[in-house]
Amino acid sequence: MASQSSDSKQKPRKSGCYSTNYALKADYREIRRLDLKKRLGVLLYRRERMERELEAIKAALSTLEDQMQRNVAYEQLSLCDKSPS
């Protein structure tokens, strides 16, 4: 019977440890969830910014290609005007 009374005394401690342990795990899970949410937000923001930057680069490349084509056409016209008739 002495062992039963000591067992009954230990059970509340274990359940107390389990509840404390559970609370710590719950806190950890919440901290982890918030950290992941923050990281996701940062990455989504960076993606949006990079997509805007990529669109700006595409527009600049398109403009540069148009300028190069106009330059080639201008040079060809200039050569045609200089050739003897």
C-alpha positions in Angstrom: 0.0 0.0 0.0 2.9 2.3 0.6 3.8 2.0 -3.0 0.3 3.0 -4.0 0.4 6.2 -2.0 3.7 7.1 -3.5 2.4 6.3 -7.0 -0.7 8.5 -6.4 1.6 11.3 -5.3 3.7 11.1 -8.4 0.8 11.0 -10.8 -0.2 14.6 -10.3 3.4 15.6 -10.7 3.6 13.8 -14.0 0.3 15.2 -15.2 1.6 18.6 -14.1 4.8 18.0 -16.0 2.8 16.9 -19.0 0.6 20.0 -18.9 3.7 22.3 -18.5 5.4 20.4 -21.2 2.3 20.6 -23.4 2.1 24.4 -22.7 5.7 24.8 -23.7 5.1 22.8 -26.9 2.0 24.8 -27.6 4.1 28.0 -27.1 6.8 26.7 -29.3 4.3 25.8 -32.0 2.7 29.3 -31.8 6.1 31.0 -32.0 7.1 28.7 -34.9 3.8 29.5 -36.7 4.3 33.2 -36.2 7.9 32.9 -37.5 6.8 31.0 -40.6 4.0 33.5 -41.2 6.5 36.4 -41.0 9.0 34.6 -43.3 6.2 33.9 -45.8 5.2 37.6 -45.7 8.8 38.7 -46.3 9.2 36.2 -49.2 5.9 37.3 -50.8 7.0 40.9 -50.5 10.3 40.2 -52.1 8.7 38.2 -54.9 6.3 41.1 -55.7 9.2 43.5 -55.7 11.3 41.3 -57.9 8.4 40.7 -60.3 8.0 44.5 -60.6 11.7 44.9 -61.2 11.6 42.1 -63.8 8.8 43.9 -65.6 10.9 47.2 -65.6 13.9 45.3 -67.0 11.7 43.7 -69.7 10.5 47.2 -70.7 14.0 48.6 -70.7 15.2 45.7 -72.9 12.3 46.2 -75.3 13.1 49.9 -75.5 16.8 49.2 -76.1 16.0 46.6 -78.8 13.7 49.2 -80.5 16.4 51.8 -80.4 19.0 49.4 -81.8 16.7 48.4 -84.7 16.0 52.1 -85.5 19.8 52.7 -85.4 20.4 49.9 -87.8 17.7 51.2 -90.1 19.1 54.7 -89.9 22.6 53.4 -90.7 21.3 51.5 -93.7 19.4 54.6 -95.0 22.6 56.6 -94.5 24.6 54.1 -96.5 22.1 54.2 -99.2 22.1 58.0 -99.4 26.0 58.0 -99.6 26.2 55.4 -102.4 26.7 56.8 -105.9 23.6 56.9 -108.0 
